[in-house]
Amino acid sequence: MLATVAESDGAALTDAAFHILLALADRERHGYEILQVVDGDAGMAGRLGTTTLYRTIRNLLRDGLVEESGSRPDPELDDQRRRYYRLTAAGRTAARAEIERLRRVLAAAESTTLVRRRRAGLAH
């Protein structure tokens, strides 16, 4: 249950789920367009295949984080077989919770000698 877990105890979303939610943050998109956006994201290029995409979308739909859009572009401009998805309020909440979790992880990392030494130009 992605929504319940992400909202209740700060547990991480999968990378695929998080990037799909980010791809839907500003507007509705169809599956292939989501794949293109995610593929363009730093750190995700080439890591999300179609099987993972649609399995993750199915889970996000089940968990109420995304929903299918009822609206379609002009049939002359688009393929009727495409399904469009949009973020739900719960999906927006889960994505924000994940962003905050990642900020806490980054802050913790930056307070370690791993980061401080690298910034100082030390090899060890």
C-alpha positions in Angstrom: 0.0 0.0 0.0 2.0 2.9 -1.3 -0.3 5.7 -0.1 -0.8 4.5 3.5 2.8 3.7 4.0 4.2 6.9 2.6 1.7 9.1 4.5 1.7 7.3 7.8 5.3 6.5 8.7 7.4 8.3 6.2 8.4 5.1 4.4 9.9 5.6 1.0 8.1 5.2 -2.3 9.8 3.1 -4.9 12.0 5.1 -7.3 9.6 4.3 -10.1 6.5 5.4 -8.1 8.1 8.6 -7.0 9.3 9.6 -10.5 5.9 8.7 -12.0 4.2 11.0 -9.4 6.7 13.7 -10.2 5.9 13.3 -14.0 2.2 13.9 -13.2 2.8 16.8 -10.8 2.0 19.5 -13.3 -0.4 17.9 -15.7 -2.1 14.7 -17.0 0.0 12.5 -19.2 -0.4 9.2 -21.0 1.8 6.2 -20.3 4.4 6.7 -23.0 4.7 10.4 -22.2 5.3 9.5 -18.5 8.0 7.1 -19.6 9.7 9.9 -21.6 9.6 12.3 -18.8 11.0 9.8 -16.3 13.7 8.8 -18.7 14.7 12.4 -18.9 15.0 12.7 -15.1 18.4 12.8 -13.6 19.3 9.4 -12.2 16.4 7.5 -13.9 17.5 7.6 -17.6 16.9 4.2 -19.1 16.0 2.6 -15.7 12.2 2.4 -16.2 10.9 -0.1 -18.7 7.4 -0.4 -19.9 6.6 -3.4 -17.7 7.7 -1.6 -14.5 5.9 1.6 -15.7 2.5 -0.1 -16.1 2.9 -2.3 -13.0 3.7 0.7 -10.9 0.8 2.7 -12.5 -1.5 -0.2 -11.6 -0.3 -0.1 -8.0 -0.6 3.7 -7.9 -4.2 3.4 -9.2 -5.0 0.7 -6.6 -3.6 2.9 -3.8 -5.4 6.0 -5.0 -2.3 8.0 -5.7 -3.2 8.5 -9.4 -6.4 8.1 -11.4 -7.3 7.8 -15.0 -8.5 10.9 -16.6 -11.8 11.0 -18.3 -10.8 13.7 -20.7 -9.1 13.0 -24.0 -7.5 15.2 -26.6 -9.1 15.5 -30.0 -9.1 12.0 -31.6 -7.6 13.5 -34.7 -4.6 14.5 -32.6 -4.2 11.5 -30.5 -4.5 7.7 -30.3 -7.8 6.6 -28.8 -6.2 3.7 -27.1 -4.1 5.9 -24.8 -5.0 6.2 -21.2 -4.3 9.4 -19.5 -3.4 9.6 -15.8 -3.4 12.4 -13.2 -2.2 12.8 -9.7 -4.8 12.6 -6.9 -4.7 14.6 -3.7 -3.4 11.5 -1.9 -0.7 11.2 -4.6 0.3 14.8 -4.2 0.5 14.3 -0.4 2.6 11.1 -0.8 5.0 12.8 -3.3 5.4 15.8 -0.8 6.1 13.3 2.0 8.7 11.6 -0.1 10.4 14.9 -1.0 10.6 15.8 2.7 12.0 12.3 3.6 14.6 12.7 0.9 15.5 16.2 2.3 16.0 14.6 5.7 18.2 11.9 4.2 20.3 14.5 2.3 20.6 16.7 5.5 21.8 13.6 7.4 24.3 12.8 4.7 25.6 16.3 4.5 26.4 16.3 8.2 28.8 13.3 7.8 32.4 13.3 7.1 31.7 11.6 3.8 30.4 14.9 2.4 32.5 17.3 4.4 35.7 15.6 3.4 34.7 15.5 -0.2 33.9 19.3 -0.1 37.3 20.0 1.4 38.9 18.2 -1.5 40.2 15.3 0.6 40.4 11.9 -1.0 39.5 9.9 2.2 
